[in-house]
Amino acid sequence: MENLRIPGPTPCPDEVLQAMTKQMINHRGPEFRDILNRVTESLKVLFQTKNDVFLLTGSGTGGMEAAIVNTLSPGDTVLSVSVGVFGDRFASIAEQFGANVTRLSFEWGKAADPDEVRRALQADPKIKAVLVTHNETSTGVTNDLEALSKVIKDAGKLLLVDAISSLGSINLPVDEWRCDVAVSSSQKGWMTPPGLAMVSVSQEAWQAHNSARMPRFYWDFSRAKSYLERGQTPWTPAVSTVFAMDIALKMMLEEGLPNIITRHARLGEITRQGVRSLGLSLFADEKYASDTVTAVNAPDGLNANDLRRIMLSEHEIVLGGGQQKLDGKIFRIGHLGWVYEVDISEVMAALKVALPKFRYNKAG
Ligand SMILES: *Cc1c(COP(=O)(O)O)cnc(C)c1O
């Protein structure tokens, strides 16, 4: 079997996959109601929130769009804090819907600096909301969301967080860190196939929602809330993915959130150590290196995609590539969700065999 080591979709346990073979049920009937209510309550535990949590059918990007169109109006000033591809995407969505976006971008591989965010907020009092990526999957960087949140929330701004590749894997206490909307997606750390986005919505986000005028229909939180009160979703949900998530969440709660977080921290550490012991270097600033995805610099003179090709054809290991300007320059190892030490040791053992097949300049 392939060792799928991309940062989503991630492998799923057999029990989770089996759940997807279940016959369809009425999504407006009592059985689905019980499942939806159970899934929602479990998500609240894992989001560490008492806020509303909604299950939306779509990918993570749909959840990001939902966060924006539900809280903002065209012409609103928004600060985008971006450290990579997904931060830029969040900004683009807001722009597309008519927000006036100020882009505060940091060098790829580095984390966002809370002091610079503070200065940007002080420079423009019109800023209403701030877009932050908790874990930037394209560069393998985890921002210090706690520190960023303090700056942003103490300034009274709305905080919209892309936590797609961190929630359920890396510690993110949504309420304690005052996230107004936090977004995740089923195919990342949740041991579930693609198809669902999950969002939490704070009281402040609801206030913003009441006056927000960006066009919204499919993603409307008001509709999601009124239907959830009846144990339903406004539109036909990805029923099979909900079945799968129900089982995955049961497994996650059995393991317990602190254990899940510790396991990912350990996997992150093992991956970084393994990479270094092969003489390779990390793309991300070590202090902020992610515990769900590790970005590795291709050695000088070696195209990362050539290495990825050999890893697949000779070792059945699928690694992530570099996105946009990082294409060919880095490869990424996903270690989130249903993943254990042996999965990472396999990657390291294969890299050890594959790397010497290439001629490149060994790091000096
Ligand atoms: C995967 C990912 C997304 C995009 O999610 P899709 O499900 O592909 O739409 C957005 N942000 C981050 C940080 C991600 O890791």
Ligand as a Chemical Component Dictionary entry (heavy atoms), coordinates in Angstrom:
data_LIG
# 
_chem_comp.id                   LIG 
_chem_comp.type                 NON-POLYMER 
_chem_comp.pdbx_formal_charge   0 
_chem_comp.three_letter_code    LIG 
# 
loop_
_chem_comp_atom.comp_id 
_chem_comp_atom.atom_id 
_chem_comp_atom.alt_atom_id 
_chem_comp_atom.type_symbol 
_chem_comp_atom.charge 
_chem_comp_atom.model_Cartn_x 
_chem_comp_atom.model_Cartn_y 
_chem_comp_atom.model_Cartn_z 
_chem_comp_atom.pdbx_ordinal 
LIG C1 C1 C 0 -5.581 22.371 2.476  1  
LIG C2 C2 C 0 -5.589 23.788 2.902  2  
LIG C3 C3 C 0 -6.480 24.731 2.371  3  
LIG C4 C4 C 0 -7.394 24.429 1.216  4  
LIG O1 O1 O 0 -8.263 23.474 1.459  5  
LIG P1 P1 P 0 -9.096 22.758 0.288  6  
LIG O2 O2 O 0 -9.779 21.737 1.107  7  
LIG O3 O3 O 0 -8.129 22.210 -0.702 8  
LIG O4 O4 O 0 -9.997 23.775 -0.294 9  
LIG C5 C5 C 0 -6.473 26.012 2.860  10 
LIG N1 N1 N 0 -5.621 26.380 3.828  11 
LIG C6 C6 C 0 -4.740 25.533 4.352  12 
LIG C7 C7 C 0 -3.817 26.007 5.413  13 
LIG C8 C8 C 0 -4.690 24.210 3.903  14 
LIG O5 O5 O 0 -3.805 23.359 4.421  15 
# 
loop_
_chem_comp_bond.comp_id 
_chem_comp_bond.atom_id_1 
_chem_comp_bond.atom_id_2 
_chem_comp_bond.value_order 
_chem_comp_bond.pdbx_ordinal 
LIG C1 C2 SING 1  
LIG C2 C3 SING 2  
LIG C2 C8 DOUB 3  
LIG C3 C4 SING 4  
LIG C3 C5 DOUB 5  
LIG C4 O1 SING 6  
LIG O1 P1 SING 7  
LIG P1 O2 DOUB 8  
LIG P1 O3 SING 9  
LIG P1 O4 SING 10 
LIG C5 N1 SING 11 
LIG N1 C6 DOUB 12 
LIG C6 C7 SING 13 
LIG C6 C8 SING 14 
LIG C8 O5 SING 15 
# 
